[in-house]
């Protein structure tokens, strides 16, 4: 081998030893997710759930202002009862009585805690509006978003990028613009007991965050009909006990007011859709993305409020709506971070079914090779 051939061989070996530098993605490549069907599904579902939240807010406001009904526990009892009946009936159809009872035996304590947290989250947030101002309640209710992020980081081991923190911050800024617009239009009202109301709202938002992350954790490990049916089963009885203790007198306010009963029915339908589809968004995205999506509910509330409550539109509203959507899009620039446990798929469904019924797993069914 002459000297020139030796130099060429050395150059080739040097090039092979050096790892290639990865190409940096362009902004067009990073923004390609805007056309991704997965992102569009998450965005659409999130806004549908935001409309459901708007429906619950509008009916609750109408019940309090027009019909003098202030009973958060009574309102949600019918929701939990309907969810428990529908999804537990489907669970029995899918798994039989034995499988349904095994769910209680093996995971009942977790669903009891989840049901209790969800009931109290609904109770304290709705109750806070009776004591604090709308401005404070709307701002403090956003505490559920950072609670979701913190709990997901520590308990679900989700790791976020700095761009995703920026997206959350921008979305919250958009909500701040909505609240500022509410103050300008005079939608705020004086606080009766701001300290109590603010504490109630913070406590309720914390319960919401815990409930969302806990529900996401269970939805990634078990079928949705089990998750929804089980925790609403316990929530129904917890809600019933709490209603009998604190809100027995509220039943009299519904006598002779069929319109109020109709409002509760509309509230129940909205909440039924919300509780049925929220776990789907937890799987497609995350509990954090769910909370970010709900930030647009105040904008939709304005649309209903124009005719029902005489609200006025300011220039901030459309800009604030765009800012919230922009924050969600920025959060989604990088792939949505998921917990190491992954999501619920066919393989995990079969493995979960075998573990529930005490059957051998697929690995255990593999024949063991006998060494000669």
N, C-alpha and C positions, 0 to 999 in steps of 0.2 A: 504494500500500500504506500503510495507516494505521499508527500507532505500535504498537497492540496486536498486529496481525498480524506486524509486524517482530520484536517481542519473542518471539512463539511460534516463528517460524522460527529465531531465534538459539538458543532453548532446545533445539529439535530437533537443530540442528547440533552443539550442545555435547554432547547425550546420545549422538549417533552417534560423536563423536570419542573418548569415554571408553569404554575396553574394559570389558565386563561382568566383574564379580568372580566367579570360579568358586566354586560352592557346595562347602562342606566336607563331606566324606563323614561320615556317622554311623557309630557302631560297628557297627550292624546291617548297614550296607552293606559295611564293611570285613571283617566276619566272614562275609559271604555265601559266601566261598570254601570254607567248611567243607561246603557242599552242592554244590560244583562237582565234576562228574565227573572233571575233570582232576586236581584235588587228591586225590580219593579213589583214583584209579588210582595216583598216585605214592605215596601213603601205603600202600596195599595191597601194591604191588610192593616197596617198601622193606622192609616187614615180612616179606615172603616171603624176600627176600635175607638178612635178619637171621636167619631160621630156618635158612637154608642155612649161614650162618656158625656158628650154634649146633651144627649137625650135625657140621661139621668139627672144632669144639673138643671136642665130646664124644668123637668117634672118636679124635682125637689123644690125649686124656687116657687113654682106655681102652687104646690101643696102648702108651703109655708106662708106665702103672701096672700093668696086668694082664698084658701080653705082652712087656714090656721091649723095645719097638720104638721107637727114637728116630732116625728117618731122615726129616727133612722133605723132602729132595730126592727120595728114593725114593717118598714118598707122592704128590708132585705130578707125577712123571714120567708116570704113567698118565693123569692129568687132561689135561696138555698134549697128549699123544699122541692121545687120543680127540677132543679139540676140533680138533686140526689135521687129522685124517683126515676128520671129518664136514664141517667148514666149507670145507676146501679142495676136497673132492669136490663140494660144492654150488656153489662158485665156478667150477669147471671146467664144471659143468652149465650155469650161467648165462652164462658168458663164453667158454667154449671154452679149449683149451690156449693159444692165442695170447694171449687176454686175461689168463689166469692168469699166464703168463710175463711179460707186460708189467707186471703188478703188482710182480713181483720187480724188474724192471729199473728202474722209475721210482720206487718207494717202498720198496724192500727195506731200505735202510739205516735208515730211520725205524722200521720194524717190528722190525728187529734190536735197536735200542736199547731199544724198548719191551718186547720180550721179555726182554732181559737184566735190565732194571730190575725187571720183575715177578717173575722167578725169584729174584733176590736179596732182594726184599721178603719173599716167602714164606719163604725160607731163614732170614733173620736174625730175623724175628719168632718163628717156631717155635723156633729155636735159643735165643733169649733165655730161654725158660721153663726151660731146664736150668740156668741160672746165677743169675737174679735171682728175687725174690719175685713171687708172683702179683699182689700189690698194685702193685708198681712196673711190672710188665709191662702191666697193664691201664691204668694212668694214662698211661704213656709211649706206648702204642699209639695213644692219642687224638691224638698229635702229627700224624697224617696229616690230621686235619680242618683245623687252621690252615694246614698246608702246602698243601692244596687251595685254600683261600681266598686265600692269598698268590700262588700260581702263577696262579690264575684271574684275579686282579686285574692282574698284570703281563703275562702272556703271552696270555690270552684277552680281556683288556680288559673284564672284567666289573666293573660298578660296583654296590656294595652300599649299601643304606640302613642307617641306624643301628639300625632295628628288626631287621634281619637279623643284624647283629652280636650284638644282644641275644638273639635266638633261639638262635644258636650257643652263646653263653655259658650260657644256661639249660639247654640240652641237655647240655652238659659238666658242669654242676652236678648234673644228674640222674644222670649216670654216676658222679660222685664219691659220691653217696649210695649207689649200688649197691656201689661198692668198699668204702665204710665198713661197709656191711652184711656184706660178705664177711669183713671183719676180725672183726666181732662174732661171727659164726658159726664162726670158726676155719678158714675155707677157705684162708687165707694159709699159706705155708710159708716156712721159713728160706731165705735166699739163700746159695748156695754161693760165688759170685763176683759180688757186686752191681754192681761197676763195669763188668765185661765184659758182664754181662747187660743192664744199662741202656743201654750204648752200642750193643749189638746191637739192642735194641728201638727206640731212637731212629733208628738207621740204617735198619732195616726199615720203620718207619713213614714215614720220609722217602721211601724207594723206593716205598711204597704210594701216597703223595700224588702223586709224579711220574708213576707209572704210571696212576693214575686220571685226572689232568688230560690226559696225553698220549693216553689212550684216548678221552676225551671229544672232544678236538680232532679226532682221526681219524674218530670216529663221526659228527661233524657235517659231514664232507666226503666220506665214502666209505660204501659199503654195509656193513652189519654183518657179512655173511658174509666180506667181504674183511678187515675189521679183525680179527675174532676169528681167522679162519683164518691170516692172515699172521703175526701176532705170536706165536701159539701154535706155528706151524711152527718159527720160530727158537727159541722157548723150549724146545721139545722137545729139540733138539740141545744147547742150552746146559745144560739140566738133565741130559741123559744124560752129558755130559762131566764135570760136577760130581759126579754120582752115582758114576761110575767112580773118581774121584779120592778122594772123602771117605767114601763109604758102601758100599764093596764088601763089607765084613764084615757089614753088616746083613742081607744076604740069608739068612744062616744062621739068623737069629732067626725067620724065617718057616717054617722046616722043622718039620713036625709040629704046626703051629698053624693049622689051617684057620679058626678063629674070627678070628685076626688078619688073614688074607687077606680074610675077609668084612668086617671093619672098614675095610680099605683100599678095598674096592669101594663101601661106603656113603659113605666120604669122597670117592671119585671122583665118584659121582652128585651129591652135594651141590655139589661144586666145579664140575661141568659145568653144572648149572642156574645157579649163581652167575655164572659167566663168560659164559653165554649171555644172561642177562637184565640184567646190570649195564649194558651199553652202551645198552639200551633206556631205563633210568632216566637215563642220562647225557643222552639226547635229550629225554626228557620233563621232566627237572629239571636236574640238574647233578651233577658229581662230588662237590661239597660236600654236596648233599642226600643222595647215596648214603652218604657217610660218616656223616652225622647219623642216617640210618635204621639203620645197623648198631650204633648205641650201645645199642639195646634187646636185643642178643643175649645179654647177661649175664642179663637177666631170664628169657629163654627157657631159658638154660642151667640156671637154678635148677629149672625144671620137670622137666627131664631128670635133674638131679642129685639130686632128692628120692628117686628110686627107684634110681639107679645108684650114687651116691656118698654117700648118707646126709646130704645137705645139710639145713639147717634154715631155715625161713622166719622172717624178722623183719618188723617193722612197716614198715621202710624200703622194702622191695622194691616193693610196689604203689605207694607214693607216688613212688618214684624213677622207676618206669616211666611214670607219669602226667606227671612233670616232663619227661622226655625227649620224650614225644609233644607236650607243651605247647610245648617249645622248637622242635620241627619246625613246629608250627602257627603260632607267632609268626613264624618265618622266612618263612612263606608268606603273611603278612597282605598284604604288597605282592606284586605279580606277581614270580614267580621271575626274577631277572636272567639274561639269556642273552647270550652273546658277540655282538659285532657281525656275525660270520659267519652267525648264524642257525642253523637246524637243517636236517637233510637231508630234502628233499621231492622231489616228482616232477621239478620243473624242474631242481633241482640234480643229481638222479640222471642225467637225460639229458645235462646238460652235462658231468658227470664221465665218463660213458661215451664221449662224443665226444672228450674230451681224452685219455682213455686210449688209444683206438685211432687217434688222430691225425686224426680227422675234422673237417671244418669246423664251427664252432659255428653256432648258429641265427642269430646276428647276421650272420655272414659269408655265410650262405646267402641273406640278403635281397637281392633284386636292387637294384643301385645305379641311381639315377635319373640319366639323362644330361641335363645342362643344355643348353638350346637355345642 
